[in-house]
């Protein structure tokens, strides 16, 4: 059974998905979630802490979904994991959730003194999730960081332009480049004879 705080987190996520972050105020959030601003402060201590916990909960849910996709992957995978995760993230069902997540992430990045610890923890938790999912030749922190950064950058580009087709083609090009790199690393050319 969910605690009152967990119920509030669910309600706050739904509220923020509908209303976004513009003019973010505790009173309207509280009214829409069936509580009071005073009780929100009781549960979360401050508006900043509330946003940090909402963001942490959203990332936790997203990471669970990513882990479920990993666990369910058929062998051999016909669609690269990055493309499958992209398709899931930009689907009509999930796009608004991810858009809010990135908006919150950008808001947090503007205030590193308040959110810096959270941002670093979040980045490291994604790295730990992505790295073991990569092919053995790419299972490094550098490659995991690159995969995460490409996904983040392309999602922000999609949010900015709405050009899903072009951005998805860019993702496909990145996947092709990585596959080409992996193939050439697996079969290096012999050094030319002199």
ABEGO torsion letter per residue (X at the ends): XBBAAAAAAAAAAAAAAAAEABGBBAAAAAAAAGBBAAAAAAAAGBAAAAAAAAAAAAAAAAAAAAAAAAAABBOBBABBAAAAAAAAAABAAAAAAAAAAAAAAAAAAABAAAAAAAAAAAAAAAAAAAAAABBAAABBAAAAAAAAAAAAAAAAAAAAAGBAAAAAAAAAAAAAAAAAAAAAAABBBBBBBX
